[in-house]
Every structure is written in C-alpha cells, then in structure tokens.
Amino acid sequence: MLIKILIGSLLLFMIISLFQAMRVMLQTGKSQTNMSKFIGRRVLVSAIIILIILAGVASGLIEPNPRPY
C-alpha cells in the first residue's frame, strides 16, 4: 500500500509541476524562473516512478495483471 501512495504522490507532484510551467509560460515579460526547470523535474519524477514500478514488480510488491482484458 505504501508503494501506491508513493507513486500517487509523485504523480500529483508531476501535475503540480506541469501547472507551474504553464504559469511561467503564460507570464508576460521576462520571467525570472526558467520553464526548463519544471520540465526537468517532470522528467526526473517520471524516471523515478518507472524505477519504483520496476522494483515493485521485481520484488513482488506489485502484481501485474495476468489477463488485461
């Protein structure tokens, strides 16, 4: 259950970072924060999520659906 909470909170962090990048993009004039910072965070968090899922499947904490239909 803890691994699902961790993945869910990381996904929520990705969505928050997406909206922060949108806010920077929509600002008029020269912004002090760089939008690539938020994009880099999203890429890093998505890589962490993939590694957590792979580690969870390998250790047996997450069971893949044997029959997806």
CYANA upper distance limits for C-alpha pairs under 8 A (distance plus 0.5 A):
  1 MET  CA      5 ILE  CA      6.98
  2 LEU  CA      6 LEU  CA      6.69
  3 ILE  CA      7 ILE  CA      6.69
  3 ILE  CA     52 ILE  CA      8.40
  3 ILE  CA     56 GLY  CA      8.24
  3 ILE  CA     61 LEU  CA      8.48
  4 LYS  CA      8 GLY  CA      6.53
  5 ILE  CA      9 SER  CA      6.57
  6 LEU  CA     10 LEU  CA      6.71
  7 ILE  CA     11 LEU  CA      6.69
  7 ILE  CA     49 ILE  CA      6.74
  7 ILE  CA     52 ILE  CA      8.28
  8 GLY  CA     12 LEU  CA      6.72
  9 SER  CA     13 PHE  CA      6.68
 10 LEU  CA     14 MET  CA      6.77
 10 LEU  CA     45 VAL  CA      7.15
 10 LEU  CA     49 ILE  CA      7.70
 11 LEU  CA     15 ILE  CA      6.93
 11 LEU  CA     45 VAL  CA      8.50
 12 LEU  CA     16 ILE  CA      6.79
 13 PHE  CA     17 SER  CA      6.64
 14 MET  CA     18 LEU  CA      6.67
 14 MET  CA     41 ARG  CA      8.22
 14 MET  CA     42 ARG  CA      5.94
 14 MET  CA     45 VAL  CA      7.39
 14 MET  CA     46 SER  CA      8.36
 15 ILE  CA     19 PHE  CA      6.93
 16 ILE  CA     20 GLN  CA      6.76
 17 SER  CA     21 ALA  CA      6.73
 17 SER  CA     38 PHE  CA      6.20
 17 SER  CA     39 ILE  CA      8.16
 17 SER  CA     41 ARG  CA      7.82
 17 SER  CA     42 ARG  CA      7.25
 18 LEU  CA     22 MET  CA      6.81
 18 LEU  CA     38 PHE  CA      7.54
 18 LEU  CA     39 ILE  CA      8.04
 18 LEU  CA     42 ARG  CA      8.04
 19 PHE  CA     23 ARG  CA      6.68
 20 GLN  CA     24 VAL  CA      6.88
 20 GLN  CA     38 PHE  CA      7.64
 21 ALA  CA     25 MET  CA      6.61
 21 ALA  CA     35 MET  CA      5.96
 21 ALA  CA     38 PHE  CA      6.23
 21 ALA  CA     39 ILE  CA      7.80
 22 MET  CA     26 LEU  CA      6.67
 23 ARG  CA     27 GLN  CA      6.85
 24 VAL  CA     31 SER  CA      7.36
 24 VAL  CA     33 THR  CA      7.74
 24 VAL  CA     34 ASN  CA      8.18
 24 VAL  CA     35 MET  CA      6.88
 25 MET  CA     35 MET  CA      7.51
 27 GLN  CA     31 SER  CA      7.44
 33 THR  CA     37 LYS  CA      8.37
 34 ASN  CA     38 PHE  CA      8.21
 35 MET  CA     39 ILE  CA      7.08
 36 SER  CA     40 GLY  CA      6.41
 37 LYS  CA     41 ARG  CA      6.82
 38 PHE  CA     42 ARG  CA      6.88
 39 ILE  CA     43 VAL  CA      6.84
 40 GLY  CA     44 LEU  CA      6.65
 41 ARG  CA     45 VAL  CA      6.56
 42 ARG  CA     46 SER  CA      6.56
 43 VAL  CA     47 ALA  CA      6.73
 44 LEU  CA     48 ILE  CA      6.77
 45 VAL  CA     49 ILE  CA      6.65
 46 SER  CA     50 ILE  CA      6.75
 47 ALA  CA     51 LEU  CA      6.75
 48 ILE  CA     52 ILE  CA      6.63
 49 ILE  CA     53 ILE  CA      6.67
 50 ILE  CA     54 LEU  CA      6.65
 51 LEU  CA     55 ALA  CA      6.53
 52 ILE  CA     56 GLY  CA      6.46
 53 ILE  CA     57 VAL  CA      6.64
 53 ILE  CA     62 ILE  CA      8.01
 54 LEU  CA     58 ALA  CA      6.58
 55 ALA  CA     59 SER  CA      6.53
 56 GLY  CA     60 GLY  CA      6.44
 56 GLY  CA     61 LEU  CA      5.41
 56 GLY  CA     62 ILE  CA      5.62
 57 VAL  CA     61 LEU  CA      6.63
 57 VAL  CA     62 ILE  CA      5.36
 57 VAL  CA     63 GLU  CA      6.65
 57 VAL  CA     64 PRO  CA      7.65
